[in-house]
């Protein structure tokens, strides 16, 4: 009994307890990571996007789950738009980051692939795999002004090619190309339906550029812009065919500064 009370004896007795506690804590940590519920991911997305994007009814885990995607104008917004059906995700760890697959019941024939990679001290690179997807234009109304006023309808066909965004201290670098075709677009601001089809092209580089062009339709849209010091500067023109000016007048008043039968669009 005396020996059991010696410091040496106490150390021998306490060591197994410390090992057991450390093992339990490690197991708890691993369990939390492996079985983290999808609601944790939903909370992170909701907070990081200023409540403009949320995952409603998230099920499964952070690593594999499903939810309904909802867009809104942010905190206090009176309007939210939900994507039809469910979105599904799978997250797989890779050597320097994560490999993510996202699919939507309504909009993707093949899952969209993203890789989030740590490329250096405080440097992160997000790569989007080449692919195409199709989304309802009405989803844009959930982003707030001006989309909730325009209330666009139609289809958005998005095509990505070698797209990557890199965050490094002091700047953001964009590379690759994204093309979005807005097809058979209509708006609650006009009795004309559809108004036309349009193409938006984003090209990365030292100063990423944005191009807007009309594919067809009575509403003519054109313009170009650049990101300079991480701020978009865009100038464009919206105009209507002579016989359609009256039907498109409300929309022309909203999208820019009215100048006769056309409207001047300026951003930045």
Secondary structure, DSSP 8 states (H G I E B T S, - for coil): -TGGGSHHHHHHHHHHHHHHHHHHHHHHHHHHHHT-BHHHHHHHHHHHTTTSEEEEEEEEBSSEEEEEEEEESSTT-S-EEE-SS-EEEEEEEETTEEEEEEEETTT-SS-EEEEEEEEETTEEEEEE-SEEEEEEGGGGGGG-TTHHHH-EEEEEEEEEEEEEEEEETTEEEEEEEEEEEEEEEEETT-S-S--EEEEEEEEEETT-EEEEEEEEESEEEEEEEEEETTEEEEEEEEEE-GGGHHHHHHHHHHHSEEETTEEEEEE-
